[in-house]
């Protein structure tokens, strides 16, 4: 990839799963990574592992569902590391369950991280990018944002909101030389995905579930977190310098249409 060496990348949700993979991808390309997560122990462990390999990853703890916390951590990153060049919004939560049995907290808590967190973090970073006239913002959404899913209404709706927000932001910021795109994974082998598995595990996901109105995965495999990170890195790189406001599905064909 091109354009990463020595530049500053902020990755939220970097303590595990896709967020950790995105942080690793940036670091492997020579970026200086601010790894942000609510779980201090996890994100410090991630950063320590990279430092042991000579990579520049610094841990930060913040709850992205609070605007003040986001503003503080963004300011700290720029004070510590320098101007932010890349933002990857990866932090997310999933509380599966039917609408009729869900609670207000299930709905609000999901939106607080998956939608509000993307808004707060993107806004804080964009306010600093605009005067500089450069930057890239990428939101990791979900293919569930475009396809109805049983027992995933809050998650799907929050990801749909984050997706459209990011595309609108891209339109607003295009004149400032700032690109904004979305990467929408399907089923990816992460702790969040494995928590959903009951009988059949990964094979059940690949084959699909007609009773739940879910098609399988045409490519016949569940994504690795690195597959999603590769897509994020491409859209962040100079190789995608004329791409903005787009939504790239990384789901092995599970959505069938994009």
N, C-alpha and C positions, 0 to 999 in steps of 0.2 A: 504494500500500500504506500501511498505518498502523502506527505504533509503532516505527519504526526510527531516526528522526532523533536523532543524538547517542548512541545506544546502542552497546554493544560486541558485535561478532560475531567469533568465531574460526572460521576456515575452514581445514581441513587439505587437503593436496594442492592448494594454491592456485597452484602454479607453472605449471600448464597445464591444458588440457582443461576438464572440468566444474568442477573446483575453482576455476580462474581465473574462469570464468563466474559461479559463485556469489559469489565475492568481489566481482566487478564489480557484480552485482545488489544486494548489500547496500550497497556504497559509493554506488551511484547513488541509493539511497533515503535517503542521509544518515547511514548507520551508520558508526561507526569500526571498521575491519576489521583484525584481526590475521591476516595471511596467513601460514600455516605450511606449510613444504615442506622436504623433504630436500635439494633442490637450491637452494643459496644464490643462485647466479647467476640462475636463473629467477625465484625469488620476489622478489628485489630488483628485477629488471627490471619485473615486474608492478606492484610497489608504486610504482616511479618513474614509470611511465606514468600511474597514477592521480593521483599527487601533481601531475603536470604539468597535470592537469585540475581541480585544486583539491579532489580527493577525499582523504579521510583513510584511507589504507591503509598499514599498517606491516608490514614483513617480519620473519619469525622463522624460524630454521632449527632443525628437530628431526626426529629419526627416531621416528615414532609407534610403532614396534615395540618400543621400550624404555620401560618405565614410568618410570624415573628421568628420562629426557630429556623425557618428556611432563609430568611433575610440575614440572620446572624451567621449561619454556616457559609453562605455564599460570600459574605464580607470576609470571613476568616480565611476562606480558600484564597481569595485574591490577595489578602494581606500576606499569607504564608507563601503562596506559590507564584502568584502573578495573574495577569488577565486570563480569564476563562475563554478558551477557544471552542470547546465542545461540551455539550450537555447531553447525557443520555438518561432519560426518565425511565427507570426500570422498576422502581419500588411498586409493589402491588400486593393486594390481599384477595383471597377468595373465600367466601362463606357460602358453601352450597346449601340449597334448601328451597322448598317450594315457596311461592309468594304468600300463599295463605297461612303458612306456618312461620314465616319469617317475622322478625321483630323490627322495630324502628332502628334499633342499634345495628342490626345486620345491614340494613340499607344505608344508613348514614355513615357507618363505619367504613363500608366498602367505598362509597363515594369520597369520603374524606381522604383516603389514600390514593385511590386510582384516578380520581378526577381532580379534586382540590389540590392534591400533591403535585400533579402535573402542572396545574395552573400556577400555583405559588412558586414552584421552582423555575418554571419557564419565564415567568414574569420577572423574578429577581435577577436571573441571568441575562435576559433580553435587555433589561434596563441598563446593564453594563456593556453589552455588546453593541447596542445602537450607536453610541457616540464613537465607537471604534470602527464601525462600518464593516464588521466581519464577524463570522461565527456560524456554528451549526448546532441545531437542536433536533434531537431524535427522541421520539416517544415509542416505547415498546407497548403496543396495544395487545390485541388478541383477535383471532379470526372469529371469536364469539361476538365481536362487535357488529358483524355483518350477517350473522346467521343465528336465528333463535335457538336457544338451548333450554332444555328442561332443567329446573332447579338451579339455574345460573342467571336469573333475571337481573339481579343487582350487579353482578360482575359484568355481564354483557352490556348492560346499559351504561355502566361507569366507563367501560373501555370505549364504547361508542362515543361518549361525551369527550373523552380524552383525545380520541382520534380526530373528531371534527374541530375541537379546539386547536389542535396542533396544525391542522391544515389552514384554518383561519389565521392563526398566528403567522404562518408562512407567507400568506398573502400580505399581511400588514408589514412584515419585515423584509420582504423581497427588495424593496427600494433601498434598504440599508445594507444590502449585500449579505443578508443572513438567510440561510436555508433551513427549512423545517420539514421533516419527513416522519413517517410512521413505519415501524416494522411490526407486522401482526403475525405472531407465531400461532401454530396450532398446538396439538399435544406435544409437550417437550419434557424430556426426562429430568425432572426437578423434584425437590421435596413436595412442592405444591401439587404437582401432577400425581405423584405416588400416593398422596393422601386421599386421592379420589378413587384409587383402584380398589375394587372388591374382588369378586371372582374373575379369574382369567388374566388379571394384570395387564401387561403391555399388549399381549396378543389380543385381548378383548378390545382394546382401543384401536388397534390396527384393523381388525376385522369389522368394526362398527357395531352399532347397537340399534337394530330396527325399532325395538320397543321404546327407545328413547329418541327416536327420529334422528339418529346420528349415522352419517355415512362413515366408512372406514378411511384409511389413508392409502390412496392409490400407490404411492411409492413403497408401501410395505414396511415402513419403519417409523418409529417415533424419533423425533428430532433430538439431537444432543443440544445442550445449551450453547455449545460452540457454533452450531449451525446458525443460530439466531445472532450470536455475537458477530459472526462474519458478515451478515447482512447489515448490521449496525455500522460496522467498520467501513464497509463499502460506501454507504450513504454519507458517512462522515468524511470520507476521503476526497481528495482532489479529483479522483476518477468519476465522482458524481457531482462535479461542480456546476452542472446545468440541470440538476434534478432538485425540485422543491415541491412541497405540498402533495407528495405522493404517499401511497400506502402499499408497502411491499409485503405480500403474504408469504410466510415461510412455514408451510403446513403440509408439505408432501402431496399437495393436491386435494386435501380434505374438504376445502371449501367448494371445489369444483368450478366456481366462478368467483372472480374478484371484484 
